[in-house]
Amino acid sequence: MLHGAGGTVMHELVRNYIVKYFGGSGNAEVPLEALDDAAVIGDVVLKSDSHAVKPIFFPGGDIGRLAVSGTVNDIAVLGAEPYALTCGFVLEEGLALNDFERILASMQKTCQEAGVSIVTGDTKVIERGNLGGCIINTSGIGRRTSALEENFGVVKKFRRDFSARWILDSNLKDGDKIILSGTIGDHGLAVLSAQEGLSFGSSIKSDVQPLNRLIQRLLGNVGGIVAMKDPTRGGLADALNEFSEKSKTGILIHEEKIPIKENVRAACEMLGLDPLEVGNEGKIIIGVVKEKAEEILEMLRKIEEGKEAEIIGETTKDFKGVAMQTVVGGKRIIARPIGDPVPRIC
Ligand code: MG
């Protein structure tokens, strides 16, 4: 199960097996081996994502909302606007038709929120087993927007040698600020409570939501963004390590700045989980030139999805990797987690 949990074990599987056979794939501008959130071929951003969350309904969301949001967000964090999705269903024998319909209605609603449509797909049914009802694959395409061009115009005012055409994990430079769009841990804890029948389930709700419209507003109205990521499996800890490794820069975050809801913090303490390693489905981490960080924060806080945003840290050349200034005054290394502590959260 750790091979699917978004930490070092999964990254090794991807590098040592998948990239070994499919890497070096010729004409992609952002290829498979970049291991970014999505690929770029020509001016098309392409993403494929299978969703196997268990259970299929959980506080604050369901597998259908997750499938649409997950794919939309991975395209959006490259700076692209997603516009069409494919949808492949693998249904388990015994899945109630009214549950299937609930999932479809939820997907329809989420597509409307994101402004995307499902244009092709496939349906299979397999014998009863351990699927938990269904698995959904959504793939999607996205395109460049004028907001993305405007964003890079702003970046180049402050960093004249900047030449990237997309928002990539590898674009950070010393001195950039790191912004988190809201609280962490909500999704993982909501799914865990549904899996285990834990009583806090009623108060902790998943944050699953599409963020493409929010991202386009930030790019077009403020700008200065160089890197972005949705901290899903492996949480904030895994995503920041991806940034640090690919950009070859240290990242220092400040514990007191990291937004965590009180009930999530309490549940994590009770269960012995590190909220930094728990997956999210409705948050983004933004790397921005320092001159625009306050403006990005201000704009985020005016929008519902970003109202609890904080500047949580900055890049640095003082050390390699990721470290956290703790509330008690020390520094703690934030290593890449072995895997997300909650299984099958997406
Ligand atoms: Mg992602």
Residues whose N, C-alpha, C, O or C-beta is under 5 A from the ligand:
A	BS01	MG	D37 D74 D230
